[in-house]
Amino acid sequence: MIIFNFIKIMHLFISTEQKKSQGLQVWIPRLNLLAEDNQAIEEGKWLSDRVINAAQELLKSISTSIGGLQNALLAQNLQFTIERDRFVQILHVSGNHWITIANNGCTGGEIKVYDSMGHSDLPEETKQQVAALIFTSVNKITLTFQTVQRQQDSSSCGLFAVAFATSLCFGSDPSTIMYDSATLRSHLKHCFVSGIMEPFPGKEIKARRPYSHVQYDVFCSCRLTRGKEKMARCDNCLEWFHKSCKKIPGCVFSKSQISKWFCHSCNSST
């Protein structure tokens, strides 16, 4: 699986000339877009990671004060660069859905979720990705699901995710916008061709309240969720640590004997 994910990530950086040699028709070389991406946009199909990453690449030029907008494929192996300040990021969820997350106006450990499907929670793997992206020092991450426009088909999630991210980068709140669904695809294509990302057409509406809040715990020096692996609690600071992150002796996990264990920080301070 790791090798497969690495291949997918490296594919994004294959040069235009290499793609031509492979018989792939290139649409916009500087954005790494292929003719099949143009076709997907025009024919109402689901948007690939190439399209999402091309949009994020253009969004980076809007403001240097906004972080995030990292390659969407980096999420697969939790390879994100940690975001300490304001950021916007599009994430791939469950293999067939795109959402946007951001921390505009948030306090530590709080993240806003913009989801055109209106889900009220995220799968475990996506929660891990959020945790890896923000690497928070607090013990709980709060997801605040924003009330935004819903998609009316099964293939427009990527378009809405890009529209939400674009609004955020331009300082607007997606929950106050009713986007013109009929022009989303043509507008995105126009932005790619011109090389400039512009706000998606829509009309301003009254701000809508978030519809769901979800909290989940993060642990260990990695600041990720519990996951499925074994964990042990330090008998001094009472923090939980993954076995793969710390050198925890097997006796700590034994049910037949009682063994105290102290994490590296607590051992160093005693």
Summary of the structure (lengths in Angstrom):
residues: 270
radius of gyration: 21.1
end to end distance: 41.5
largest distance: 67.8
contacts: 784
relative contact order: 0.11
helix: 35%
strand: 19%
